[in-house]
């Protein structure tokens, strides 16, 4: 009897159910700092653009409207230091997660091919390799791989700023990875979804440096061949519900990616495309949203540390990557007893054992409630 259905691992967040139930018993209500879904309003300029395009009876294009692709190109020049990006080498995607999951398949990878992903990483990189029947390997530097494995590398995922760790790879680090990948003929896909959310030395609004893109000439050497930048508007513009993202670069690969997605019906709705263009043309709401997250981070981080956790990395993004030097699930249970739901580091690979991921995406009121509970518990 044939067996039907993909044999993929269980969705990891299902393991959180008993801890969520435990947290919900708190008399003052639950504070959910786990998955990291945006909670603040979608900007008015975006909603207005969506509504204005609501009368869209015809099919949209897979490649995306020219106006959207020009807005993306302008955003790369203005916000990412990538001048003159050809709109033909840009395509909107149905959120970034579907692109991460399907890129190995769209690139034609299969058995025997290796997909490299960061050592501590978002699990969908592995799932994408599984869907293509390729092999996923964890590494942050291709020189760490056995030569036989390195010779089979066809796709290298880099995630900077990283989820869950918040690690930012500087220009020199990215350039080295690009050189290594080019030496074996591999594509580099850079998941840059948190690039507008740098802190400390990477907080441009506070005198810090810009987080580099894989397409930056200082990284790419002036050639975008086999280099893909992936970005999402979910975090910077509160558009998680719109599934609004895009991929850019690799002009020699883009036509085939577009053609494959046409056949598969992977199309961003026209109203969402118009909303994306409006979001990308408006920097003010991005600055305002980052101010909210910065304030929440400045309130939550010292409370987490007072509760006995050590926050590591977390240089950018919407999470605190932390450890209490104990089993991950023990830490999650102690937070649940305070009515706070956080994420397990075990979802992100073996090196996530002992760590937890704490999101900054609660409302001001909920983040304050969590911090106050942690402060009180720390005082005994």
Secondary structure, DSSP 8 states (H G I E B T S, - for coil): ----S------GGGGGHHHHHHHTTSTT--EE-SS----S---HHHHHHHHHT----S---SS--HHHHHHHHHHHHHHSS-TT--GGGEEEEEHHHHHHHHHHHHTT--TT-EEEE-SS--THHHHHHHHTT-EEEE-SSGGGS-HHHHTTEEEEEEESS-TTT-----HHHHHHHHHHHHHHT-EEEEE-TTTT-B-GGG-GGGT------TTSHHHHTT--TTEEEEEESTTTSS-GGGTEEEEEE-HHHHHHHHHHHHHHT----HHHHHHHHHHHT--HHHHHHHHHHHHHHHHHHHHHHHTT-EEE---BSSEEEEE-SS-HHHHHHHHHHTTEE-EEGGGG-GGGTTEEEEES-S-HHHHHHHHHHHHHHHT-
